[in-house]
Amino acid sequence: MGARVERAQQVRHREQMLLGVSSTRGVLPLDFKPAHSVGDLLVQHVDELEQEAEEKGGIRAVLSSQFAKVYRVPLSLAA
């Protein structure tokens, strides 16, 4: 049971990171279509997210940068 709760928390954290990256980079518009899940939201903005990843050198670089910014750690520790 504990493993299920931990897994759910990990998934939720990843979703929050994805939404955080999306919103700080201006990918999420002020007026957006209804999304019933994070998957729906991702599909609506996949092109913008892919472009951001290409500009930053990959999704790992984008997530590391966001992690470093949110938790105020040097980028070398976030990678």
C-alpha positions, 0 to 999 in steps of 0.5 A: 500500500505504501508503494502505491501512495509513493508512486502516486506522489511521484507522478503528481510531482512530475505533473506539477513540474511539467505544469510549472515548466509550461507556465513559466515558459509562457506555453500555457495561454491565459485562456485555454481549452478545458483539459480533463487530465494532464495528458489532455493539457500536454496534447494541447501544447505538445508543439510548444513544449517540443520547441522549448526542449529543442531550444534548451538542448532537450527535455532533461535540460528544461526540467533541470533548469526548472528544478534549479529555479524552483528549489534555488539550487545551482544548475549543476546540482539539478542535473 
